[in-house]
Amino acid sequence: MLLDGAHVIAEALASDVPIDAAIVSADLLADDGPHGRRLVEALHRHGTTVYEGTDDVIAAASPVRTPAGLVAIARWSPATIAATLAPPPSLTIGLVGVQDPGNLGAAIRSADALGATGVIGIDDAANPSGWKAIRGSMGSTFHLPVARAGFADVVAHARSTGVQIVAAVARSGRAPESVPFTNQTIILLGSEGAGLGDDYLPTDAIPVTLAMRHGVESLNVAVAAALLLYEAARQRAAGRHS
C-alpha cells in the first residue's frame, strides 16, 4: 500500500505496520518537528529504507496534487470477518458497495473515533488499502480490524455468532434511539446513490432510519455511520453507568 503524508505514516509506525521504503524531501528533513526529521529517524529505527528525493521525485511518487514531502510503501492485509465482530459486545459497520474511497476512509475514521470494533467493506466497496481511503481514514485503518468480504459471508457469520443485523434505510425504519445497540451489532450501510437495495436487506435485520428534513434524500455515508455509531456509544455508556 502507498502511504502519503507524515501523519498517516506516523500512524502506521505507531501501529507497527511494516514500512519497506520511503522518500523524503529536503524541506521535511530540515524540519525538527515530530513530523519532520524525528519521524524520518523513527523510520530508520523501524528498519525502513529512506531515500532523500527532489521535489520532482516526490511529485512523481505522490498521487496528491500538493505533496506533503513524505511518501512510503507499506505492507497491510485486511482482517477477517471474525476479527471485526470481536470481542463482545461487538459493534461493526458493514459498508455495502461504498465505492468512493474517501467516504469509505472517513467511515473508518468515524468507526475508530466512536468505539466500533471493526469495519467491513462488502462486495464491490472500495479497497480500504487504497491511498485515498487511507488518507480519508487519517490512519484509523491501522487502529481497528478492517475486512473485505462478500455480503452472504458477512450475514452468515453474524447469524452464526448471534450478532444482530441493523440495516440503515432511507425511510420507514425505526428511530436509532429505539434500536438496542447494547447488543452485539453489525450496522449495514449502502452507498449514497443506491442505498441498501432489496438484495442487501436480510429478513431478520432491524431497519433504522435517520430523520431528515423534507426534501433531503440522503446523507453522506460516513456522516450516517457516525450518527448511528454515536447513538450506539451513547446507549452503551448509559448502560455502563446505570
C-alpha positions, 0 to 999 in steps of 0.5 A: 500500500502507498502511504502519503503524508507524515501523519498517516505514516506516523500512524502506521509506525505507531501501529507497527505496520511494516514500512519497506521504503520511503522518500523524503524531501529536503524541506521535511528533513530540515524540519525538527518537528515530530513530523519532520526529521524525528519521524524520518529517524523513527523510520530508520529505527523501524528498519525502513529504507529512506531515500532523500528525493527532489521535489520532482521525485516526490511529485512523481511518487505522490498521487496528491496534487500538493505533496506533503514531502513524505511518501512510503510503501507499506505492507497491510492485509485486511482482517477477517470477518471474525476479527471485526465482530470481536470481542463482545459486545461487538459493534461493526459497520458493514459498508455495502458497495461504498465505492468512493474511497474517501467516504469509505476512509472517513467511515473508518475514521468515524468507526475508530473515533466512536468505539466500533470494533471493526469495519467491513467493506462488502462486495464491490466497496472500495479497497480500504488499502487504497491511498485515498481511503487511507488518507480519508481514514487519517490512519484509523485503518491501522487502529481497528480490524478492517475486512473485505468480504462478500455480503452472504459471508458477512450475514452468515457469520453474524447469524452464526455468532448471534450478532444482530443485523441493523440495516440503515434505510432511507425511510420507514425504519425505526428511530436509532434511539429505539434500536438496542445497540447494547447488543452485539451489532453489525450496522449495514450501510449502502452507498449514497446513490443506491442505498441498501437495495432489496438484495442487501436487506436480510429478513431478520435485520432491524431497519433504522432510519435517520430523520431528515428534513423534507426534501433531503434524500440522503446523507453522506455515508460516513456522516450516517455511520457516525450518527448511528455509531454515536447513538450506539456509544451513547446507549452503551455508556448509559448502560455502563453507568446505570 
